[in-house]
Amino acid sequence: MTREIPTIIRTSLQALATGMVLAGVVPPAHAFNLGDLQNQLGGVLQKASPGTSQQPAQRTAPSDTGGSASGNSAAVAALSSGEVGQGLKAALSRGVDTAVSTLGRTDGFYGSPKWRIPLPPALEKTTSLMRMAGMGSQADALDLAINRAAEAAVPEAKDLLVNAVKTMSIADAKGILTGGNEAATAYFKRKTEAPLTQKFLPIVRQATAKVGLAQTYDQYAGQAAQFGLVSADQANIDTYVTQQTLNRLYQAIGEEEKAIRTDPVGTGSALIGKVFGALKGG
């Protein structure tokens, strides 16, 4: 049995459908289908689950922490504070370099099935309707714009990430070393997420400002968010893209950290091999 959409929400959907016509997302020639558009949008927005966000494809993470710190406490304790600090900084610098160079280039996001940022769910589910109306090119333009924006933003993160490594305390280094596969990712988020958000937003905004669909989405998704039909983190295209970019950047750094923990000797660095090898009893 189909649930009745409350009048206030139906009115909001009518405004969304009308706005799409007025903004040129759906051309006036298709205005006679406005009722169908409203109904389809209502279904789409109801299916968009509030409180969820799009994440990049995740690798299945094992439950180990890259070596048992408790089981190899003697080996870890034998490391000097200088070795721990310099070893961690060398490893994390590698992770930052690799992540930034992988994502911060043409097609680092757009050309990668793993890292590509999708349109917000509520908008993604309307693209078939837009293509029926002959306006699929606008969705494609926005899709390209948000991923190109992410590619342009990521290199701007390097200085802040490198500074977070350089200013790491010995206590932070020891906590990351024995904290498992996600410890460095948590450290970078704590130290850089707020300033990187401010750094990325203008870059993303400049890219999306060139695509009319972005402004239309913001206007009406914001209204829908007030009724719980679109989650707050998806109600603004620039905020959504910025957060998705950061999520992927931190994940890429985390995967590099995990790879180093798995095979520290394979890095070719004697210091990294010694420090992370201690977790493995090497």
N, C-alpha and C positions, 0 to 999 in steps of 0.2 A: 504494500500500500504506500503510495507516494505521500510524503508529508506536505502539508500546506505551508508555503513560504509566508511568513508574517508580512503584513502590508508594508511596514517600514522597510523591510529588506527588499520586497518586490519593487518598491519605489526606488531604492538605491540601485537595483539591477537595471531598472528602466533608465535611470540616469546614466549608468555605465554604458548601456547599449546606445542610447541617444548620443552620448559623448563620443563614442567611437565613430558614429556617423558624422557628427559635426567636425570631428578632428580629422576626418578623411581616412580613418582606418578601414571603415566600410563605406564605399562610395554611395552617393545619394541614389544611384540607380538601383541599389539594393534595399532602399529604405522600406519597401513594402514587406520585406522579410523581418522587420524589426521585432515583431512578436516572437518569431522563431529564434532570433538572435538572443533575445532576453531569456527565453526558456533554456537555451543551451548554456548560456553564461551562468544561469542560476544553478544548473546541474554541475557545471565545472567548479564554481566557487564552493559549492557545498562539499565537493569531493576533495578540495584542497585542504589538507589536514593542518590546522593551526598548530604552531609550536614545532614544526619540522623544518629542516633546511636541507638543501641539496649538498651532499658530501661527495668527494671524489671516490672512485672505486677503491675499496679498502682491501689490502692483503690480509689474509687470515693470520693473525699474530699468535705465536705460541705463547704458552703461559710462563715460560722461563724468562728470566731477567738478564739474559746475556752472560750468565755465570752466577753462581751462588756466592754472594758476598760473605754470608755467614760461614759457608763451607770452606772458603778460602780466605778467612779473615787474617791468617798469619801472613799470607802473600801480600795482601792489600796493606796490612800494617807495616810491612817491610818497606813499602814505598815512601820516599821522602815527600814532604809537602810540595817541594819544588817539582818533583817528578809528576805528582798528581796534577798540579796546576798547569804545568807546561804540556803534559800529555793530553789533558782534556781540551785545552785551548787549541792544540794542533788538530785534534780530531774534529772539534766543532767548527773550526775554520774550514776544514775540508768539506764538512756537511753543508755549510753556508754557501761556499763557492759552487759546489755541485748543484745545489737546489736552485740558486739564482741563475746559473748559466743554463740549466735545463728549462726553466719556466720563463725566464726573462728574455726571450728571443721570439722572432716571428714564428708562429705556429707552436710555440711552447705550450699554449693552452688550446688554441683553436684547432690545431692539427693533431691533438692527442686525445684519443677516446678516454684515456684515464683522467687527464687533468682538465679537459674542456668544461667550461662553466655553462650549465643549461639555463634557459630562460626560467624565470620564477614559475613554479608549478601551475599557478592559476592562469598565467599567460601561455605557458607551454601547451596547455590543454585546449586553448582556443585557436591554435595555429591552423588546425584543419579547417575550422570555420573561416578563418581569414583567407586561406587558399581557395576555398570555394567561392569567396567573394572577389577573387582576383587580386588580393592584397598580401599574398604570401611573401612577397619581396621585402615588405616592411619588417616582418618577423625575422627574415634572414639577415637583414641589415642590422637589426638590434643584436642578434646572436653573434654576428661578426664583431660588432662594436664592443660588446662587453668583454669578449675574449681578447681583443686587441688592447683594450684598456688594461686588462690584467697583465698582459705581456709587457706593456709599457711601465706599469707600476712596480713590478717586482724588482728591477734593477735599482730602484730608488730605496729599496729596503736594505741594501748591502751595508751601507755605512752604519746604520743603527744596529744591525745584527753583529757586525764585526766589533763595534764598540761594546756590545753586551758581552762578547767573548773576552775582549781585552780587560774589561773592568770586573771580571768574575773574581770573586773572593775564593780563598782556599776552602772555606766552608761550603760554598756553592759547588766548587769542583768536586769535593769529596761526596757531597750529597748526590750529584749527578752520576758520579762513577758507580756508586752503590745503589742508585735509585731505580735501575731497570731501564727498559727500552724507551720509555716515554719521559724520562727525567729531563733530558735536554730540551725537548719540545715544551714541557711545562715551564722550564726556566725562560726560554725565549718568549713565550706568550706573556709571562709575568713582566718581563723587562721591556718588551717592545710592542705589544699589541695596541696599546693606546696611542703612542706616537705614530705607529705605522698606519693606523686607521686614519688619522688626520693627514698623513702624507699621501695616502692612496686616494682619498675621496675626491680631491680636485682633479686628479688625473682621470678618474672614472667619470666624473661629472662632465668634463670637457668632451669625452668621447660620446656619451649618451645624449648630450645636448644636440648633437647633429642628427638624431633619429627621432622623428615626431612621435613614434609609438611609445617611446620612453616616457614622455611627458603625459601622454594619455593614460598610460598604465598607472603612473604615480597618482594622478588626480583621482581616479576611480578605485584603485586598489586601496588607497587611503581611506575612502569611505567604507569599502567592504570590510576593512580591518576593524572598524568601529563595531561591526556586528559579529565579529569573530569568524568571518568567512575567508579571510586571508590573514595568515599569521603576521604579527608585528614586524618580524625580521624580513618579511617579503613585501611589505607595503610600500617600500621606496626602492627603486631600481638601483640607485647609486649605493645605498647602504647594503643592499643584498649582494651586489657584485664585489664590493670592498671586502665584506666578510668572507665570501666564497674564495676570493683571491688569497686572503690570509690563511684560511683553513688549508688550502692546497700547499701554500708555501711552507707552513709548519709541518704538514704531513711529509713533504718531500725531505725536509731537514731530518725529521724523525726516522725516515726510512734509511737515510745515509748513516745516521747514528746506529741504527740496528745492524746495518751491514758491517760496520766497523766492529761492533761488539761480537758479531758472529765470526768474523775472520780478521782480527787485528793485525796479524802478521802479514796478511795480504795487502795491507796499505803500503808496505815498503818502508815504513817508518819504525826504526828500532824503539823509539820512545813510546809511540802509540802501542806497538806490540807488547812492550814491557808492562805498561800501565793497564791496558785492557786484558792482557794475557794473565795478569794476576788474578782477575775474576774467575778465570778458568783453571786456576791452579798451575798456570804455565810458568 
